[in-house]
Amino acid sequence: MMLSRLSIYYRILAMALFIIALLSFATGLIVWSSFDDIVSKQLEKRGVEIATHVALAGGNYVLMEDRYNLYELAAQTVASSEDVRYILIIDSNKRLLAHTFHGGLPKGLLADMPDFTQQNIAVFNSDEGLIHDIVVPIENGAVGYVRVGMTEEYTRNSIHQHIRDVLLTILVICALAVFLSSRISTLITNPLRKLAEVAESITRGNLEVRANIHDTGEVGRLACAFNEMAASLIKASADKEVLLGELRAKEQLRDTLITKLMTAQEDERKRISRELHDETSQALTSLMLTMRVLAEDAPNQEQKDALLLGRDVAAGILREVRDLAIELRPPALDDLGLVAAIERYSEKFAMRHGLDIDLNTAGRQTFVDDQIAVALYRIVQESLNNVVQHSGATTVSIDITFQPDQIMVTIADNGKGISDWDLIRAQKEHRLGLYGMRERVELLQGRLDIRQSSHGGTELFIAIPQFHPRKGESS
């Protein structure tokens, strides 16, 4: 009956404190009782996400049995998550390809190896507490599967601490809130609610909205800052659009100039090739005939031998001029097509440098645009020259695949390979062959990948769309 002797103010205060305490205690009991179920569900959900991520990222590595990259993937995943205890990556033949146990695999962990074709979750006790073992198959188990062990210890400790902090904070805040008047709350919350609405409108992209709050205090200054921020965003957006437009125009101009430069280069090659074939070759042929006639009318054997020797030298020069004319612009590229031109060039290149070059084609051969054919032919030329100059390879394979929407070319050798440092050094030494290849491919909206070949050397993969508009051209 002590409450009846208190004033109304303290009665309301006591009632408020009692309700706050009761609500806090009830909230704590509800949260605590549902803790186990929440932890398990969230932990298993996170485990499935992690295992699925590892399965998607490591599928190709499992197929190639790339243990190093599989270990790196598993180790990085474990390092980024405190509640992941271990990760096992197993192929379809139940062979363990990678794991994250530093002291060796615990005994019995792989004792039971069923054929999982869908994800499976099991819980078992360990000396570290409950472990949620989650299995996610890779390609429905055809490639293998990933096992992720999730421990509850870290999550439980963290949530325990957070629950204690939250409950304590709730009690303190609610106790303090009893002493606040409704009028002060209204004066504070109404301007903030308006600012929140303005912020949401700005987030949705409405940069014209403004906060109309007439206040000289902190809330008023915050409203002015919001309005200035919106104006700055409008100006920044306009400036960005201008810069993007200028960048697109410059990029389009650059691509057009490079395309015209390459076209002019090929036209010049054609012209020089034609002049070498038509004029220089004819002049050398006439010189050979003249020297032969002079040799037949020579007054003595010594002069005849000298003239015949000169004719042989001219014949050698003629062959070299014809070879140079063909390399500048092979007639087969215009007359017989891309594959025939590459085949003839690779045969001569193999004989000249003692290489074993294997050319293979796949798919239905279709008409190839002239610019695509020239680009692929020049890339093959540059690649073979790089093989001779830098790789030390003895065999080269060239695979050309025709698909309805693209042409794919793969050039692989068994040389010493190429590293990132080699690419940096080549750029410093202005040996820009690879960068020239990439520029040609990008102008045709294709892609060029440099990777290690199955023979241990370098592999270039080029894919160019056949019928899409090229970069820098209007569709």
FENDA-V217188 format. One record per helix or strand of 3 or more residues. SS is the DSSP state (A for helix, B for strand). FROM is the first residue (numbers start at 1). LEN is the number of residues. If there is no record, write none. Layout:
BEGIN
ss->SS from->FROM len->LEN
ss->SS from->FROM len->LEN
END
This chain:
BEGIN
ss->A from->2 len->4
ss->A from->8 len->26
ss->A from->35 len->29
ss->A from->67 len->13
ss->B from->84 len->8
ss->B from->96 len->4
ss->B from->120 len->7
ss->B from->129 len->10
ss->B from->144 len->8
ss->A from->153 len->25
ss->A from->182 len->22
ss->A from->218 len->79
ss->A from->301 len->28
ss->A from->331 len->5
ss->A from->338 len->16
ss->B from->356 len->7
ss->A from->370 len->22
ss->B from->395 len->8
ss->B from->406 len->8
ss->A from->420 len->9
ss->A from->433 len->11
ss->B from->447 len->6
ss->B from->458 len->8
END
